[in-house]
Amino acid sequence: MRLSSKSVVLISWLSRLNGISSGVREMALKKGDFALINFTSKIKESNEIIETTFEDVAKEAGLHRAENVYEPHFVVVGEGWVPRGLDEALVSLEVGEEKTVEVPPEKGFGQRDPAKMRLIPMRRFKNERVTPVPGARIEVDGRSALVRSVGAGRVQVDFNHPLAGKTLIYNVKLEKTLESSEEKVRAVIHRRIPVPPIERFKVALSQGECTIQIPQEAFLTEGLQLIKRAISTDLQKLMPELVAVTFTETFRRPEAASEVRPAEAASSKGTATTP
């Protein structure tokens, strides 16, 4: 049976339309995808900015820290690396798309719990040579707490998260999805070791094995051995095709600062310094 020219045009148009629709679905984020996002978050009630990936916004809001790295934030959708309300909103987001997301306490940092308020004797702080001041954050039994009030003999501390009970507003944009295995590995490393630049790390992938060469600038990173274990755990969980992760560290002999090159030594012979 031969189709008329009108039928051929219609079929062609429907095929292209279906292809475009399929392409959109493939581009949209789904659970397990690796992505880079930019965002700024604020407390709904006060409009106070609390976190941002933009350095200029951080400076304007008085949040800037020289030690922070301001760049797109790496997430794996569904892993809980961001508040649940934001994590859920990332699903179906497309590259280049921006969205405003309202995150209620139950999908953010939880409701305030009165049971997390405690009174601690002042003598305990004196014994530990700590001076509690209202509004200061201190560590008690390995947990972070906010000093609410200081009395004659007791200190009231609050173990609730600082954002507990707050509704948060996120302005978020999906900048990029990471597709290649090397991109994904580098993102996982950078999440755990933000400095030095990720370009200084060498990554090799072959037959289910991943080898990561750590640059000398990272050797003194605090807790490096634990960080390497965490990177390995992350990679093998998020990339099941990896069966082994190997780290290499090469220690090179530094050149002596006082070492004189042969040419320089020859040119210096026969010279004298006038006192």
DAQUI-V614014 format. One record per residue. N is the residue number from 1. SS is DSSP state (H for helix, E for strand, - for the rest). D_CENTER is the distance of its C-alpha to the mean C-alpha in Angstrom with 1 decimal. Layout:
n=N ss=SS d_center=D_CENTER
n=N ss=SS d_center=D_CENTER
This chain:
n=1 ss=- d_center=59.9
n=2 ss=- d_center=59.0
n=3 ss=- d_center=56.5
n=4 ss=- d_center=57.4
n=5 ss=H d_center=55.4
n=6 ss=H d_center=54.1
n=7 ss=H d_center=52.7
n=8 ss=H d_center=51.0
n=9 ss=H d_center=49.3
n=10 ss=H d_center=48.2
n=11 ss=H d_center=46.8
n=12 ss=H d_center=45.0
n=13 ss=H d_center=43.5
n=14 ss=H d_center=42.4
n=15 ss=H d_center=40.8
n=16 ss=H d_center=38.8
n=17 ss=H d_center=37.7
n=18 ss=H d_center=36.6
n=19 ss=H d_center=34.6
n=20 ss=H d_center=32.8
n=21 ss=H d_center=32.1
n=22 ss=H d_center=30.8
n=23 ss=H d_center=28.6
n=24 ss=H d_center=27.0
n=25 ss=H d_center=26.4
n=26 ss=H d_center=24.8
n=27 ss=H d_center=22.5
n=28 ss=- d_center=21.3
n=29 ss=- d_center=18.2
n=30 ss=- d_center=19.1
n=31 ss=- d_center=17.7
n=32 ss=- d_center=16.1
n=33 ss=- d_center=15.2
n=34 ss=E d_center=12.2
n=35 ss=E d_center=11.1
n=36 ss=E d_center=9.5
n=37 ss=E d_center=10.2
n=38 ss=E d_center=11.1
n=39 ss=E d_center=12.1
n=40 ss=E d_center=14.0
n=41 ss=E d_center=14.9
n=42 ss=E d_center=18.2
n=43 ss=E d_center=20.6
n=44 ss=- d_center=23.4
n=45 ss=- d_center=26.2
n=46 ss=- d_center=25.6
n=47 ss=- d_center=23.7
n=48 ss=- d_center=21.6
n=49 ss=E d_center=18.2
n=50 ss=E d_center=15.6
n=51 ss=E d_center=12.2
n=52 ss=E d_center=11.7
n=53 ss=- d_center=9.9
n=54 ss=- d_center=13.4
n=55 ss=H d_center=14.9
n=56 ss=H d_center=18.4
n=57 ss=H d_center=17.7
n=58 ss=H d_center=16.1
n=59 ss=H d_center=19.3
n=60 ss=H d_center=21.6
n=61 ss=H d_center=20.3
n=62 ss=- d_center=20.5
n=63 ss=- d_center=16.9
n=64 ss=- d_center=16.3
n=65 ss=- d_center=15.3
n=66 ss=- d_center=16.2
n=67 ss=- d_center=13.8
n=68 ss=- d_center=10.7
n=69 ss=- d_center=9.4
n=70 ss=- d_center=10.0
n=71 ss=- d_center=9.2
n=72 ss=- d_center=8.5
n=73 ss=E d_center=5.3
n=74 ss=E d_center=5.3
n=75 ss=E d_center=7.2
n=76 ss=E d_center=10.4
n=77 ss=- d_center=13.0
n=78 ss=- d_center=14.7
n=79 ss=- d_center=12.6
n=80 ss=- d_center=12.0
n=81 ss=- d_center=8.3
n=82 ss=- d_center=9.4
n=83 ss=- d_center=13.0
n=84 ss=H d_center=15.7
n=85 ss=H d_center=17.4
n=86 ss=H d_center=14.7
n=87 ss=H d_center=13.9
n=88 ss=H d_center=17.7
n=89 ss=H d_center=18.0
n=90 ss=H d_center=15.8
n=91 ss=- d_center=18.5
n=92 ss=- d_center=21.1
n=93 ss=- d_center=19.2
n=94 ss=- d_center=20.2
n=95 ss=- d_center=18.8
n=96 ss=- d_center=19.6
n=97 ss=- d_center=20.2
n=98 ss=E d_center=19.3
n=99 ss=E d_center=19.8
n=100 ss=E d_center=20.2
n=101 ss=E d_center=19.3
n=102 ss=E d_center=21.0
n=103 ss=E d_center=19.5
n=104 ss=- d_center=22.2
n=105 ss=H d_center=21.8
n=106 ss=H d_center=22.6
n=107 ss=H d_center=19.6
n=108 ss=- d_center=17.3
n=109 ss=- d_center=17.7
n=110 ss=- d_center=21.3
n=111 ss=- d_center=24.7
n=112 ss=- d_center=25.9
n=113 ss=- d_center=27.8
n=114 ss=H d_center=30.9
n=115 ss=H d_center=31.1
n=116 ss=H d_center=28.0
n=117 ss=E d_center=30.2
n=118 ss=E d_center=32.1
n=119 ss=E d_center=34.9
n=120 ss=E d_center=34.8
n=121 ss=E d_center=37.8
n=122 ss=H d_center=37.6
n=123 ss=H d_center=39.1
n=124 ss=H d_center=36.1
n=125 ss=H d_center=34.0
n=126 ss=H d_center=37.0
n=127 ss=H d_center=37.2
n=128 ss=- d_center=33.6
n=129 ss=- d_center=34.3
n=130 ss=- d_center=31.7
n=131 ss=- d_center=32.9
n=132 ss=- d_center=31.3
n=133 ss=- d_center=31.2
n=134 ss=- d_center=30.7
n=135 ss=- d_center=27.2
n=136 ss=- d_center=25.7
n=137 ss=E d_center=23.0
n=138 ss=E d_center=24.2
n=139 ss=E d_center=23.7
n=140 ss=E d_center=26.3
n=141 ss=- d_center=26.7
n=142 ss=- d_center=23.1
n=143 ss=E d_center=21.8
n=144 ss=E d_center=20.7
n=145 ss=E d_center=23.4
n=146 ss=E d_center=24.7
n=147 ss=E d_center=28.3
n=148 ss=E d_center=30.2
n=149 ss=E d_center=33.7
n=150 ss=E d_center=35.8
n=151 ss=- d_center=39.4
n=152 ss=- d_center=42.3
n=153 ss=- d_center=41.4
n=154 ss=E d_center=38.2
n=155 ss=E d_center=34.6
n=156 ss=E d_center=32.9
n=157 ss=E d_center=29.2
n=158 ss=E d_center=26.7
n=159 ss=- d_center=24.2
n=160 ss=- d_center=22.9
n=161 ss=- d_center=19.3
n=162 ss=- d_center=19.6
n=163 ss=- d_center=18.9
n=164 ss=- d_center=21.2
n=165 ss=- d_center=23.9
n=166 ss=- d_center=22.2
n=167 ss=- d_center=22.0
n=168 ss=E d_center=18.9
n=169 ss=E d_center=19.0
n=170 ss=E d_center=16.1
n=171 ss=E d_center=17.0
n=172 ss=E d_center=14.7
n=173 ss=E d_center=15.3
n=174 ss=E d_center=14.6
n=175 ss=E d_center=14.5
n=176 ss=E d_center=14.7
n=177 ss=E d_center=14.9
n=178 ss=E d_center=14.6
n=179 ss=- d_center=18.0
n=180 ss=- d_center=18.9
n=181 ss=H d_center=18.3
n=182 ss=H d_center=17.4
n=183 ss=H d_center=14.7
n=184 ss=H d_center=13.2
n=185 ss=H d_center=13.6
n=186 ss=H d_center=12.2
n=187 ss=H d_center=8.9
n=188 ss=H d_center=8.9
n=189 ss=H d_center=10.0
n=190 ss=H d_center=7.7
n=191 ss=H d_center=4.7
n=192 ss=H d_center=7.5
n=193 ss=- d_center=9.4
n=194 ss=- d_center=8.1
n=195 ss=- d_center=11.8
n=196 ss=- d_center=14.3
n=197 ss=- d_center=13.6
n=198 ss=H d_center=12.9
n=199 ss=H d_center=16.4
n=200 ss=H d_center=17.9
n=201 ss=- d_center=17.1
n=202 ss=E d_center=19.8
n=203 ss=E d_center=19.4
n=204 ss=E d_center=22.5
n=205 ss=E d_center=23.0
n=206 ss=E d_center=26.4
n=207 ss=- d_center=28.1
n=208 ss=- d_center=25.3
n=209 ss=E d_center=24.3
n=210 ss=E d_center=21.3
n=211 ss=E d_center=21.8
n=212 ss=E d_center=19.1
n=213 ss=E d_center=20.7
n=214 ss=E d_center=18.9
n=215 ss=- d_center=19.9
n=216 ss=H d_center=22.0
n=217 ss=H d_center=19.8
n=218 ss=H d_center=17.3
n=219 ss=- d_center=20.3
n=220 ss=- d_center=20.1
n=221 ss=- d_center=16.5
n=222 ss=- d_center=17.1
n=223 ss=- d_center=17.2
n=224 ss=H d_center=16.9
n=225 ss=H d_center=19.0
n=226 ss=H d_center=17.1
n=227 ss=H d_center=13.8
n=228 ss=H d_center=15.8
n=229 ss=H d_center=17.1
n=230 ss=H d_center=13.8
n=231 ss=H d_center=12.8
n=232 ss=H d_center=16.3
n=233 ss=H d_center=16.2
n=234 ss=H d_center=13.1
n=235 ss=H d_center=14.9
n=236 ss=H d_center=18.3
n=237 ss=H d_center=17.2
n=238 ss=H d_center=15.4
n=239 ss=- d_center=17.9
n=240 ss=- d_center=21.2
n=241 ss=- d_center=23.1
n=242 ss=- d_center=21.9
n=243 ss=- d_center=24.4
n=244 ss=E d_center=23.6
n=245 ss=E d_center=20.8
n=246 ss=E d_center=22.3
n=247 ss=E d_center=21.0
n=248 ss=E d_center=23.4
n=249 ss=E d_center=23.8
n=250 ss=- d_center=26.6
n=251 ss=- d_center=28.3
n=252 ss=- d_center=30.5
n=253 ss=- d_center=33.4
n=254 ss=- d_center=32.8
n=255 ss=- d_center=35.7
n=256 ss=- d_center=37.9
n=257 ss=- d_center=37.7
n=258 ss=- d_center=41.5
n=259 ss=- d_center=42.3
n=260 ss=- d_center=45.0
n=261 ss=- d_center=45.1
n=262 ss=H d_center=48.6
n=263 ss=H d_center=49.3
n=264 ss=H d_center=48.5
n=265 ss=H d_center=50.7
n=266 ss=H d_center=53.6
n=267 ss=H d_center=53.5
n=268 ss=H d_center=53.6
n=269 ss=- d_center=56.8
n=270 ss=- d_center=59.9
n=271 ss=- d_center=58.2
n=272 ss=- d_center=59.1
n=273 ss=- d_center=57.7
n=274 ss=- d_center=60.3
n=275 ss=- d_center=60.1
